[in-house]
Amino acid sequence: MTYDFLKEQDDQWLYEERHFPDGTPYNNYYLWFHVIEDEISHRGQIKLIRRLIKEKATVN
């Protein structure tokens, strides 16, 4: 669903400027950069937790 939506957007869409309620400007490039950055961070956290659980299971 997200992939299909993004496939339909052109590069100009990434740079369309909008404003947060406090007047700070942003664009879709900024928003999607942070979505991807957050996803990568969570994947790293999940990988670490899985490793710790696995290590604990082998110790017991």
C-alpha positions as MATLAB code, in Angstrom:
seq = 'MTYDFLKEQDDQWLYEERHFPDGTPYNNYYLWFHVIEDEISHRGQIKLIRRLIKEKATVN';
ca = [
       0.000    0.000    0.000;
       2.700    2.521    0.963;
       4.927    1.308   -1.852;
       2.098    1.712   -4.361;
       1.419    5.248   -3.137;
       5.088    6.251   -3.330;
       5.430    4.704   -6.793;
       2.775    7.132   -8.037;
       4.588   10.223   -6.742;
       7.161   12.134   -8.770;
      10.302   13.802   -7.446;
       8.571   17.184   -7.297;
       6.149   15.743   -4.716;
       9.101   15.141   -2.375;
       9.913   18.849   -2.334;
       6.403   20.300   -1.990;
       6.666   22.697    0.922;
       4.119   22.759    3.728;
       4.157   24.198    7.232;
       3.726   22.732   10.683;
       1.163   24.512   12.908;
       3.964   26.637   14.410;
       4.914   27.881   10.933;
       8.058   25.754   10.496;
       8.379   24.645    6.872;
       8.810   20.998    5.863;
       8.470   18.832    2.787;
       7.691   15.186    2.037;
      11.386   14.395    1.610;
      11.959   15.494    5.235;
       9.011   13.432    6.490;
       9.938   10.243    4.621;
      13.595   10.557    5.629;
      12.498   10.460    9.266;
      10.055    7.592    8.694;
      12.854    5.500    7.180;
      15.345    6.574    9.853;
      12.868    5.528   12.556;
      12.242    2.175   10.836;
      15.971    1.441   10.703;
      16.318    2.309   14.379;
      13.474   -0.018   15.376;
      14.889   -2.858   13.287;
      18.182   -2.448   15.120;
      16.404   -2.524   18.466;
      14.501   -5.676   17.499;
      17.701   -7.360   16.339;
      19.406   -6.509   19.652;
      16.467   -7.783   21.720;
      16.331  -11.031   19.736;
      20.057  -11.555   20.254;
      19.785  -10.915   23.994;
      16.851  -13.328   24.312;
      18.755  -15.982   22.363;
      21.884  -15.508   24.513;
      19.843  -15.722   27.698;
      18.141  -18.915   26.476;
      21.503  -20.583   25.817;
      22.852  -19.608   29.259;
      19.891  -21.172   31.095;
];
